[in-house]
Amino acid sequence: MTRLLFVAMCLLFSQCVSALDDADREPVIELLTKLKDQYSEISAYSAVMKLENFKDNRELQRQKVWYKKPGYLLIEQLGPYKEGARLAILPDGTIKGHLGGFFSFMVAPLKPDDENLFGVTNDSAFTTDFGAIINIAFDLAKKMTKFNISGVAVNGRNQIVLETHFHGEFERYRLFIDSEKMLIVRLERYSDNRLAHRISWFEVNTNIKIDDKKFKL
């Protein structure tokens, strides 16, 4: 292969894998902005989350979360992953947690990189909140190579599906959004063209009253 041909092929490949420019990304940014605007109207919420890891042997995690701005978070594991364990994060960065069962009385301080802050999909508790997920989606949008926005009806409710493609460990993401409430209801990550992670939200209750004492273990 001549050097000229090699350089031409490299340039062509570079164009194929490069991220989209700002103009091409605009529909995605508009959609994420609507999500962010809706989230700004939410002061507190609770939800049940289901996290699934399909990469090796299927791992399942169900948890109840309570979130209150400006940064209160409580997570209670419902099983089978660490059933009964609870974790609380306060706005000042304090993190405390305890295991379930016999060890539930042993509340201990934790560091942000403690393994107990990470679940079966290797997501940190700090990225549990909708706001954090939306911010991550904005960052990912800068790197996407292509996308598709479509609609689907699930259990009688219309959902927006944002599918984005990348070059990396996860080459495809799918974000499912309740089109009426403009809330995320499911996130899927694909690796080697196979579903790797799925995170789903159920029983979401927004703008509920939560006393600060709720987050003190």
MARBA-3410 file (N, C-alpha, C, O; in Angstrom, 1 decimal):
217
0.9,-1.2,0.0,0.0,0.0,0.0,0.9,1.2,0.0,1.8,1.4,0.8 ~ 0.6,2.1,-0.9,1.4,3.4,-1.0,1.1,4.3,0.2,0.0,4.2,0.8 ~ 2.0,5.2,0.6,1.8,6.1,1.7,0.6,7.0,1.4,-0.2,7.2,2.4 ~ 0.4,7.4,0.2,-0.7,8.3,-0.1,-2.0,7.6,0.1,-2.9,8.2,0.6 ~ -2.1,6.4,-0.4,-3.3,5.6,-0.2,-3.6,5.4,1.3,-4.7,5.4,1.7
-2.5,5.1,2.0,-2.7,4.8,3.5,-3.2,6.1,4.2,-4.1,6.0,5.0 ~ -2.7,7.2,3.8,-3.1,8.5,4.5,-4.6,8.8,4.1,-5.3,9.2,4.9 ~ -4.9,8.5,2.8,-6.3,8.7,2.4,-7.3,7.8,3.2,-8.4,8.3,3.6 ~ -6.9,6.6,3.4,-7.8,5.7,4.1,-7.9,6.1,5.6,-9.0,6.0,6.2 ~ -6.8,6.6,6.2,-6.8,7.0,7.6,-7.8,8.2,7.7,-8.5,8.3,8.7
-7.7,9.2,6.7,-8.6,10.3,6.8,-10.0,9.9,6.6,-10.9,10.5,7.3 ~ -10.3,9.0,5.8,-11.7,8.5,5.6,-12.2,7.9,6.8,-13.3,8.1,7.2 ~ -11.4,7.0,7.5,-11.8,6.3,8.7,-12.0,7.4,9.8,-12.9,7.2,10.6 ~ -11.1,8.4,9.9,-11.3,9.4,10.9,-12.6,10.1,10.8,-13.2,10.4,11.8 ~ -13.0,10.4,9.5,-14.3,11.1,9.3,-15.5,10.2,9.7,-16.5,10.7,10.2
-15.3,8.9,9.5,-16.4,8.0,9.8,-16.6,7.8,11.3,-17.8,7.7,11.7 ~ -15.5,7.9,12.1,-15.7,7.6,13.5,-15.7,8.9,14.3,-15.9,8.9,15.5 ~ -15.6,10.1,13.7,-15.6,11.3,14.4,-16.9,11.6,15.0,-18.0,11.2,14.5 ~ -16.9,12.4,16.1,-18.2,12.8,16.7,-18.9,13.8,15.9,-18.3,14.5,15.0 ~ -20.2,13.9,16.0,-21.1,14.8,15.3,-20.7,16.2,15.6,-20.3,16.5,16.8
-20.9,17.1,14.7,-20.7,18.5,15.0,-21.9,19.1,15.8,-23.0,18.4,15.9 ~ -21.8,20.3,16.2,-22.9,20.9,17.1,-24.2,21.0,16.4,-25.2,20.7,17.0 ~ -24.2,21.3,15.1,-25.5,21.4,14.3,-26.2,20.1,14.3,-27.4,20.0,14.4 ~ -25.4,19.0,14.0,-26.0,17.7,13.9,-26.5,17.2,15.2,-27.4,16.3,15.3 ~ -25.9,17.6,16.3,-26.3,17.1,17.6,-27.5,17.9,18.2,-28.1,17.5,19.2
-28.0,18.9,17.5,-29.0,19.8,18.1,-30.3,19.1,18.5,-30.8,19.4,19.6 ~ -30.8,18.1,17.8,-32.1,17.5,18.2,-31.9,16.8,19.6,-32.8,16.7,20.4 ~ -30.7,16.2,19.8,-30.4,15.5,21.0,-30.3,16.5,22.2,-30.9,16.3,23.2 ~ -29.6,17.6,21.9,-29.4,18.6,22.9,-30.8,19.2,23.3,-31.0,19.5,24.5 ~ -31.7,19.4,22.3,-33.0,20.0,22.6,-33.8,19.0,23.5,-34.4,19.4,24.5
-33.7,17.7,23.2,-34.4,16.7,24.0,-33.9,16.7,25.5,-34.6,16.7,26.4 ~ -32.6,16.7,25.6,-31.9,16.6,26.9,-32.2,17.9,27.7,-32.4,17.9,28.9 ~ -32.3,19.0,27.0,-32.6,20.3,27.7,-34.0,20.2,28.2,-34.3,20.8,29.3 ~ -35.0,19.6,27.5,-36.3,19.5,28.0,-36.4,18.6,29.3,-37.1,18.9,30.2 ~ -35.5,17.6,29.3,-35.4,16.7,30.4,-34.9,17.5,31.6,-35.4,17.4,32.7
-33.9,18.3,31.4,-33.2,19.1,32.4,-34.2,20.1,33.0,-34.2,20.4,34.2 ~ -35.0,20.8,32.1,-35.9,21.8,32.5,-37.0,21.2,33.4,-37.4,21.7,34.4 ~ -37.5,20.0,33.0,-38.5,19.3,33.8,-37.9,18.9,35.2,-38.6,19.1,36.2 ~ -36.7,18.4,35.2,-36.0,18.1,36.4,-35.8,19.3,37.3,-35.9,19.1,38.6 ~ -35.6,20.4,36.8,-35.5,21.6,37.6,-36.7,22.0,38.4,-36.6,22.7,39.4
-37.9,21.4,38.0,-39.1,21.7,38.7,-39.4,20.7,39.8,-40.4,20.8,40.5 ~ -38.5,19.7,39.9,-38.7,18.6,40.9,-37.8,18.9,42.1,-36.6,19.0,42.0 ~ -38.4,19.0,43.3,-37.6,19.3,44.5,-37.2,18.0,45.3,-36.2,18.0,45.9 ~ -38.0,17.0,45.1,-37.7,15.7,45.8,-38.5,14.6,45.1,-39.6,14.9,44.5 ~ -38.0,13.4,45.2,-38.8,12.3,44.6,-38.3,11.0,45.3,-37.3,10.9,45.9
-39.1,10.0,45.1,-38.8,8.6,45.4,-39.1,7.7,44.2,-39.9,8.0,43.4 ~ -38.4,6.6,44.2,-38.6,5.6,43.1,-38.0,4.3,43.4,-37.2,4.1,44.3 ~ -38.5,3.3,42.8,-37.9,1.9,42.8,-37.1,1.7,41.6,-37.6,2.0,40.5 ~ -35.8,1.3,41.7,-35.0,1.1,40.6,-34.6,-0.4,40.5,-34.4,-1.1,41.5 ~ -34.6,-0.9,39.2,-34.2,-2.2,38.9,-32.9,-2.2,38.0,-33.0,-1.6,36.9
-31.8,-2.7,38.5,-30.6,-2.7,37.8,-30.2,-4.1,37.4,-30.2,-5.0,38.2 ~ -29.9,-4.3,36.1,-29.5,-5.6,35.6,-28.2,-5.6,34.8,-28.0,-4.7,34.0 ~ -27.4,-6.6,35.1,-26.1,-6.7,34.4,-26.1,-8.0,33.6,-26.3,-9.1,34.2 ~ -26.1,-7.9,32.3,-26.1,-9.1,31.4,-24.8,-9.5,30.9,-24.7,-10.5,30.1 ~ -23.7,-8.8,31.2,-22.4,-9.0,30.6,-21.9,-10.4,30.8,-21.4,-11.1,29.9
-22.0,-10.9,32.0,-21.5,-12.3,32.4,-22.7,-13.1,32.8,-23.6,-13.3,32.0 ~ -22.7,-13.5,34.1,-23.9,-14.2,34.6,-24.8,-13.0,35.0,-24.4,-12.0,35.5 ~ -26.1,-13.2,34.7,-27.1,-12.1,35.0,-27.1,-11.7,36.4,-27.3,-12.6,37.3 ~ -26.9,-10.5,36.7,-27.0,-10.0,38.1,-28.1,-9.0,38.2,-28.4,-8.2,37.3 ~ -28.9,-9.1,39.3,-30.1,-8.3,39.5,-30.0,-7.5,40.8,-29.5,-8.1,41.9
-30.4,-6.3,40.8,-30.4,-5.4,42.0,-31.7,-4.6,41.9,-31.9,-3.9,40.9 ~ -32.4,-4.6,43.0,-33.6,-3.7,43.2,-33.4,-2.9,44.4,-32.9,-3.3,45.4 ~ -33.7,-1.6,44.2,-33.5,-0.6,45.3,-34.5,0.5,45.3,-35.0,0.8,44.3 ~ -34.8,1.0,46.5,-35.7,2.1,46.7,-34.8,3.3,47.0,-33.9,3.3,47.8 ~ -35.1,4.4,46.3,-34.3,5.6,46.4,-35.2,6.8,46.8,-36.3,6.9,46.3
-34.6,7.6,47.6,-35.3,8.9,48.0,-34.2,10.0,47.7,-33.1,9.9,48.1 ~ -34.6,11.0,47.0,-33.7,12.1,46.7,-34.4,13.4,47.0,-35.5,13.7,46.6 ~ -33.6,14.3,47.6,-34.1,15.7,47.9,-33.0,16.7,47.6,-31.9,16.5,48.1 ~ -33.3,17.7,46.8,-32.4,18.7,46.6,-32.1,19.5,47.8,-33.0,19.8,48.6 ~ -30.8,19.9,48.1,-29.7,20.0,47.1,-28.8,18.9,47.0,-27.7,19.1,46.4
-29.0,17.7,47.6,-28.1,16.6,47.5,-28.3,15.6,48.5,-27.3,14.9,48.9 ~ -29.5,15.4,49.1,-29.8,14.3,50.0,-30.2,13.1,49.2,-31.0,13.1,48.3 ~ -29.6,12.0,49.5,-29.9,10.7,48.8,-29.9,9.6,49.8,-29.0,9.4,50.7 ~ -30.9,8.7,49.8,-31.0,7.5,50.6,-31.3,6.4,49.6,-32.3,6.4,48.8 ~ -30.6,5.3,49.8,-30.8,4.1,49.0,-31.0,2.9,49.9,-30.2,2.7,50.8
-32.0,2.2,49.7,-32.3,0.9,50.4,-32.4,-0.2,49.5,-33.2,-0.3,48.6 ~ -31.5,-1.2,49.7,-31.4,-2.4,48.8,-32.6,-3.3,49.1,-32.8,-3.7,50.3 ~ -33.3,-3.7,48.1,-34.5,-4.6,48.2,-34.2,-6.0,47.9,-35.1,-6.9,48.1 ~ -33.0,-6.3,47.4,-32.6,-7.7,47.0,-32.7,-8.0,45.6,-33.3,-7.2,44.8 ~ -32.0,-9.1,45.1,-31.2,-9.9,46.0,-29.9,-9.4,46.3,-29.2,-9.9,47.2
-29.4,-8.3,45.6,-28.1,-7.7,45.9,-28.1,-7.0,47.2,-28.8,-6.0,47.4 ~ -27.3,-7.5,48.2,-27.1,-6.8,49.5,-28.4,-6.4,50.1,-28.6,-5.3,50.6 ~ -29.4,-7.3,50.1,-30.7,-7.0,50.6,-30.7,-6.4,52.1,-30.0,-7.0,52.9 ~ -31.4,-5.3,52.3,-31.4,-4.7,53.6,-30.4,-3.6,53.8,-30.5,-2.9,54.8 ~ -29.4,-3.6,53.0,-28.3,-2.6,53.1,-28.9,-1.2,52.8,-29.8,-1.1,52.0
-28.4,-0.2,53.5,-28.9,1.2,53.3,-27.6,2.1,53.2,-26.6,1.9,53.8 ~ -27.8,3.2,52.4,-26.7,4.1,52.1,-27.3,5.5,52.1,-28.3,5.7,51.5 ~ -26.7,6.5,52.8,-27.2,7.8,52.8,-26.1,8.8,52.4,-24.9,8.7,52.9 ~ -26.4,9.8,51.6,-25.4,10.8,51.2,-26.1,12.2,51.6,-27.2,12.4,51.2 ~ -25.3,13.0,52.2,-25.8,14.4,52.6,-25.2,15.4,51.7,-24.1,15.2,51.1
-25.8,16.6,51.6,-25.3,17.7,50.8,-23.8,18.1,51.1,-23.1,18.6,50.2 ~ -23.4,17.9,52.3,-22.0,18.3,52.6,-21.0,17.2,52.2,-19.8,17.3,52.5 ~ -21.5,16.1,51.6,-20.6,15.1,51.1,-20.4,13.9,52.1,-19.8,12.9,51.8 ~ -21.0,14.0,53.3,-21.0,12.9,54.2,-21.7,11.7,53.6,-22.8,11.8,53.1 ~ -21.0,10.5,53.8,-21.6,9.3,53.3,-21.6,8.2,54.5,-20.6,8.0,55.1
-22.7,7.6,54.7,-22.8,6.6,55.7,-23.6,5.4,55.2,-24.5,5.6,54.3 ~ -23.3,4.3,55.7,-24.1,3.1,55.3,-24.0,1.9,56.2,-23.2,1.9,57.2 ~ -24.9,1.0,56.0,-24.8,-0.3,56.8,-25.3,-1.4,56.0,-26.1,-1.2,55.0 ~ -24.9,-2.6,56.3,-25.4,-3.8,55.7,-26.7,-4.2,56.2,-27.2,-3.6,57.1 ~ -27.3,-5.2,55.6,-28.6,-5.7,56.1,-28.5,-6.8,57.2,-27.4,-7.2,57.6
-29.7,-7.2,57.6,-29.8,-8.3,58.6,-29.1,-8.0,59.9,-29.3,-6.9,60.5 ~ -28.3,-8.9,60.4,-27.7,-8.8,61.7,-26.8,-7.6,61.8,-26.6,-7.0,62.9 ~ -26.2,-7.1,60.7,-25.2,-6.0,60.7,-25.9,-4.6,60.5,-25.2,-3.7,60.3 ~ -27.2,-4.6,60.5,-27.9,-3.3,60.2,-27.6,-2.2,61.2,-27.8,-1.1,60.9 ~ -27.2,-2.6,62.4,-27.0,-1.6,63.5,-25.6,-1.0,63.4,-25.3,0.0,64.0
-24.7,-1.6,62.5,-23.4,-1.1,62.4,-23.2,-0.1,61.3,-22.8,-0.4,60.2 ~ -23.6,1.2,61.6,-23.5,2.3,60.6,-22.1,2.8,60.6,-21.5,3.1,61.6 ~ -21.5,2.9,59.4,-20.1,3.3,59.2,-20.0,4.4,58.2,-20.7,4.4,57.2 ~ -19.0,5.3,58.4,-18.7,6.3,57.3,-18.1,5.7,56.1,-17.3,4.7,56.3 ~ -18.3,6.2,54.9,-17.8,5.6,53.7,-17.1,6.7,52.9,-17.5,7.9,53.0
-16.2,6.3,52.1,-15.5,7.2,51.1,-16.2,7.1,49.7,-16.8,6.1,49.5 ~ -16.1,8.1,48.9,-16.7,8.1,47.6,-16.3,6.9,46.7,-17.1,6.6,45.8 ~ -15.1,6.4,46.9,-14.7,5.3,46.1,-14.9,3.9,46.8,-14.4,2.9,46.3 ~ -15.6,3.9,47.9,-15.9,2.6,48.6,-16.7,1.7,47.7,-17.6,2.1,47.0 ~ -16.4,0.4,47.7,-17.0,-0.5,46.8,-18.5,-0.6,47.1,-19.3,-1.0,46.2
-18.9,-0.3,48.3,-20.4,-0.3,48.7,-21.2,0.7,48.0,-22.4,0.7,48.1 ~ -20.6,1.7,47.4,-21.3,2.7,46.6,-21.6,2.3,45.2,-22.2,3.1,44.4 ~ -21.1,1.1,44.8,-21.2,0.7,43.4,-22.1,-0.6,43.4,-22.0,-1.5,44.1 ~ -23.0,-0.6,42.4,-24.0,-1.7,42.3,-23.6,-2.7,41.2,-22.4,-2.7,40.7 ~ -24.5,-3.5,40.7,-24.2,-4.6,39.8,-23.8,-4.1,38.4,-23.2,-4.8,37.6
-24.3,-2.8,38.1,-23.9,-2.2,36.8,-22.6,-1.3,36.9,-22.3,-0.7,35.9 ~ -22.0,-1.4,38.1,-20.8,-0.6,38.3,-21.1,0.9,38.3,-20.1,1.7,38.1 ~ -22.3,1.3,38.5,-22.6,2.8,38.6,-22.5,3.2,40.1,-22.9,2.5,41.0 ~ -22.0,4.4,40.3,-21.8,4.9,41.6,-23.2,5.4,42.1,-24.0,5.9,41.4 ~ -23.3,5.4,43.5,-24.5,6.0,44.1,-24.7,7.5,43.7,-25.8,8.0,43.7
-23.5,8.1,43.5,-23.5,9.5,43.1,-24.2,9.8,41.8,-24.5,10.9,41.5 ~ -24.3,8.8,40.9,-24.9,8.9,39.6,-26.3,8.3,39.6,-26.9,8.1,38.5 ~ -26.9,8.1,40.8,-28.3,7.6,40.8,-29.3,8.6,40.5,-30.3,8.3,39.8 ~ -29.1,9.8,40.9,-30.1,10.9,40.7,-30.4,11.2,39.2,-29.4,11.1,38.4 ~ -31.6,11.5,38.9,-31.9,11.9,37.5,-31.1,13.0,37.0,-30.6,13.0,35.9
-30.8,14.0,37.9,-30.0,15.1,37.5,-28.6,14.7,37.0,-28.1,15.2,36.0 ~ -28.0,13.8,37.8,-26.7,13.3,37.4,-26.7,12.5,36.1,-25.8,12.7,35.3 ~ -27.7,11.8,35.9,-27.9,11.0,34.7,-28.0,11.9,33.5,-27.4,11.7,32.4 ~ -28.8,13.0,33.6,-29.0,13.9,32.5,-27.6,14.6,32.2,-27.3,14.8,31.0 ~ -26.9,15.0,33.2,-25.6,15.6,33.0,-24.6,14.7,32.2,-23.9,15.1,31.4
-24.7,13.4,32.6,-23.8,12.4,31.9,-24.2,12.3,30.5,-23.4,12.2,29.6 ~ -25.6,12.3,30.2,-26.1,12.2,28.8,-25.6,13.4,28.0,-25.3,13.3,26.8 ~ -25.6,14.6,28.6,-25.0,15.8,27.9,-23.6,15.6,27.5,-23.2,15.9,26.4 ~ -22.8,15.1,28.5,-21.4,14.8,28.2,-21.2,13.8,27.1,-20.3,13.9,26.2 ~ -22.0,12.7,27.1,-21.9,11.7,26.1,-22.3,12.2,24.7,-21.7,11.8,23.7
-23.2,13.1,24.7,-23.7,13.7,23.4,-22.6,14.3,22.6,-22.7,14.4,21.4 ~ -21.6,14.8,23.3,-20.4,15.4,22.7,-19.6,14.4,21.9,-18.8,14.8,21.0 ~ -19.7,13.1,22.2,-18.9,12.1,21.7,-19.6,11.2,20.7,-19.0,10.3,20.1 ~ -20.9,11.3,20.6,-21.7,10.4,19.8,-21.4,10.5,18.3,-21.1,11.6,17.8 ~ -21.5,9.4,17.6,-21.2,9.4,16.2,-22.5,9.4,15.3,-22.4,9.8,14.2
-23.6,8.9,15.9,-24.9,9.0,15.3,-25.9,8.8,16.3,-25.6,8.3,17.4 ~ -27.2,9.1,16.0,-28.3,9.0,16.9,-29.6,8.8,16.2,-29.7,9.0,15.0 ~ -30.6,8.3,16.9,-31.9,8.2,16.4,-32.9,8.5,17.5,-32.8,8.0,18.6 ~ -34.0,9.3,17.2,-35.0,9.6,18.2,-36.3,9.0,17.6,-36.7,9.4,16.5 ~ -37.0,8.2,18.4,-38.2,7.5,17.9,-39.2,7.5,19.0,-38.9,8.0,20.1
-40.4,6.9,18.8,-41.4,6.8,19.8,-41.9,5.4,19.9,-41.9,4.6,18.9 ~ -42.4,5.0,21.1,-42.9,3.7,21.3,-44.0,3.8,22.4,-43.9,4.6,23.3 ~ -45.0,2.9,22.3,-46.0,2.8,23.4,-45.7,1.6,24.3,-45.6,0.5,23.8 ~ -45.6,1.9,25.6,-45.4,0.8,26.5,-46.5,0.9,27.6,-46.6,1.8,28.3 ~ -47.2,-0.2,27.7,-48.3,-0.3,28.7,-49.3,0.9,28.6,-49.7,1.5,29.6
-49.5,1.3,27.3,-50.5,2.4,27.1,-49.9,3.8,27.3,-50.6,4.8,27.2 ~ -48.6,3.9,27.6,-48.0,5.2,27.7,-47.0,5.4,26.6,-46.2,4.5,26.3 ~ -47.0,6.6,26.1,-46.0,6.9,25.0,-44.7,7.3,25.6,-44.5,8.0,26.6 ~ -43.6,6.7,25.0,-42.3,7.0,25.4,-41.4,7.4,24.2,-41.6,7.0,23.1 ~ -40.5,8.3,24.5,-39.5,8.8,23.5,-38.3,7.9,23.7,-37.8,7.7,24.9
-37.7,7.4,22.6,-36.5,6.6,22.7,-35.4,7.3,22.0,-35.4,7.6,20.8 ~ -34.4,7.6,22.8,-33.1,8.3,22.3,-32.1,7.2,22.2,-31.6,6.7,23.2 ~ -31.6,6.9,21.0,-30.6,5.9,20.8,-29.3,6.6,20.3,-29.4,7.3,19.2 ~ -28.2,6.5,21.0,-27.0,7.1,20.6,-25.9,6.1,20.4,-25.8,5.1,21.1 ~ -25.0,6.4,19.5,-23.9,5.4,19.1,-22.5,6.1,19.4,-22.3,7.3,19.2
-21.6,5.2,19.8,-20.2,5.7,20.2,-19.2,4.7,19.8,-19.5,3.6,19.3 ~ -17.9,5.1,20.0,-16.8,4.1,19.9,-16.2,4.0,21.2,-15.6,5.0,21.8 ~ -16.3,2.8,21.8,-15.8,2.6,23.2,-16.3,1.3,23.7,-16.8,0.5,23.0 ~ -16.2,1.2,25.0,-16.7,0.0,25.7,-18.2,-0.3,25.4,-18.6,-1.4,25.1 ~ -19.0,0.8,25.5,-20.4,0.7,25.2,-20.6,1.5,23.9,-20.5,2.7,23.9
-21.0,0.8,22.9,-21.1,1.4,21.6,-22.5,1.9,21.3,-22.7,2.6,20.3 ~ -23.4,1.6,22.2,-24.8,2.1,21.9,-25.5,2.3,23.3,-25.5,1.4,24.1 ~ -26.2,3.4,23.4,-27.1,3.7,24.6,-28.5,3.9,24.1,-28.7,4.4,23.0 ~ -29.5,3.4,24.9,-30.9,3.7,24.6,-31.5,4.3,25.9,-31.5,3.7,26.9 ~ -32.1,5.5,25.7,-32.7,6.2,26.9,-34.2,6.3,26.6,-34.6,6.8,25.6
-35.0,5.7,27.5,-36.5,5.7,27.3,-37.0,6.8,28.2,-36.7,6.8,29.4 ~ -37.9,7.7,27.7,-38.4,8.8,28.4,-39.9,8.9,28.3,-40.5,8.8,27.2 ~ -40.6,9.0,29.5,-42.0,9.2,29.5,-42.3,10.5,28.8,-41.9,11.5,29.3 ~ -43.0,10.5,27.7,-43.2,11.7,26.9,-44.1,12.7,27.6,-44.1,13.9,27.3 ~ -45.0,12.2,28.5,-45.9,13.1,29.2,-45.3,13.8,30.4,-45.3,15.0,30.6
-44.6,13.0,31.2,-43.9,13.5,32.4,-42.5,14.0,32.1,-41.9,14.7,33.0 ~ -41.9,13.6,31.0,-40.6,14.0,30.7,-39.6,13.5,31.8,-38.8,14.2,32.3 ~ -39.8,12.2,32.1,-38.9,11.6,33.1,-38.3,10.3,32.5,-38.9,9.6,31.7 ~ -37.1,10.0,32.8,-36.4,8.8,32.4,-37.0,7.6,33.0,-37.2,7.6,34.2 ~ -37.4,6.6,32.2,-37.9,5.4,32.8,-37.0,4.1,32.5,-37.2,3.1,33.2
-36.1,4.3,31.6,-35.2,3.1,31.4,-33.9,3.6,30.7,-34.0,4.5,29.8 ~ -32.8,3.0,31.0,-31.5,3.2,30.4,-30.9,1.9,30.0,-30.9,1.0,30.8 ~ -30.5,1.7,28.8,-29.8,0.5,28.3,-28.5,0.8,27.7,-28.3,1.8,27.0 ~ -27.5,0.0,28.0,-26.2,0.1,27.4,-25.8,-1.2,26.7,-26.1,-2.3,27.1 ~ -25.2,-1.1,25.5,-24.9,-2.2,24.7,-23.4,-2.3,24.4,-22.7,-1.3,24.2
-22.9,-3.5,24.5,-21.4,-3.8,24.3,-21.3,-5.0,23.4,-22.0,-6.0,23.6 ~ -20.5,-4.9,22.4,-20.4,-5.9,21.3,-21.7,-6.3,20.8,-22.0,-7.4,20.5 ~ -22.6,-5.3,20.6,-23.9,-5.4,20.0,-24.8,-6.2,20.8,-25.8,-6.8,20.3 ~ -24.6,-6.4,22.1,-25.4,-7.1,23.0,-25.8,-6.2,24.2,-25.0,-5.4,24.6 ~ -27.0,-6.4,24.7,-27.4,-5.7,25.9,-26.5,-6.0,27.1,-26.4,-7.2,27.5
-25.9,-5.0,27.6,-24.9,-5.2,28.8,-25.6,-4.8,30.1,-25.5,-5.6,31.1 ~ -26.2,-3.7,30.1,-26.9,-3.1,31.4,-28.2,-2.6,31.0,-28.5,-2.1,30.0 ~ -29.1,-2.8,32.0,-30.5,-2.2,31.9,-30.8,-1.7,33.3,-30.8,-2.4,34.3 ~ -31.2,-0.4,33.3,-31.7,0.2,34.6,-33.1,0.8,34.3,-33.3,1.6,33.4 ~ -34.0,0.4,35.2,-35.4,0.8,35.0,-35.9,1.5,36.3,-35.5,1.2,37.4
-36.8,2.4,36.1,-37.4,3.2,37.2,-38.9,2.9,37.3,-39.6,2.9,36.2 ~ -39.4,2.6,38.5,-40.8,2.3,38.7,-41.3,3.2,39.9,-40.5,3.7,40.7 ~ -42.6,3.3,40.0,-43.3,3.9,41.1,-42.6,5.3,41.5,-42.3,5.5,42.6 ~ -42.4,6.1,40.4,-41.7,7.4,40.7,-42.8,8.4,41.2,-43.8,8.6,40.6 ~ -42.5,9.0,42.3,-43.3,10.0,42.9,-42.5,11.3,43.1,-41.5,11.3,43.8
-43.0,12.3,42.4,-42.2,13.6,42.4,-42.8,14.6,43.3,-44.0,14.6,43.6 ~ -41.9,15.6,43.7,-42.3,16.7,44.6,-43.0,16.3,45.9,-44.0,16.9,46.3 ~ -42.5,15.2,46.4,-43.1,14.7,47.7,-42.3,15.4,48.8,-41.2,15.9,48.7 ~ -42.9,15.4,50.0,-42.3,16.0,51.2,-41.5,14.9,51.9,-42.0,13.9,52.3 ~ -40.2,15.2,52.1,-39.3,14.3,52.7,-38.5,15.1,53.8,-37.8,16.1,53.5
-38.7,14.7,55.0,-37.9,15.4,56.1,-36.5,15.1,56.0,-36.1,14.0,55.7 ~ -35.6,16.0,56.4,-34.2,15.8,56.3,-33.7,14.6,57.2,-32.7,14.0,56.9 ~ -34.5,14.4,58.3,-34.2,13.3,59.2,-34.2,11.9,58.5,-33.6,11.0,59.0 ~ -34.9,11.9,57.4,-35.1,10.6,56.6,-33.7,10.1,56.2,-33.5,8.9,56.0 ~ -32.7,11.0,56.0,-31.4,10.7,55.4,-30.4,10.4,56.5,-29.2,10.3,56.2
-30.8,10.4,57.8,-29.8,10.2,58.8,-30.0,8.7,59.3,-31.0,8.3,59.9 ~ -29.0,7.9,59.0,-29.0,6.5,59.4,-28.8,6.3,60.9,-28.8,5.2,61.4
END
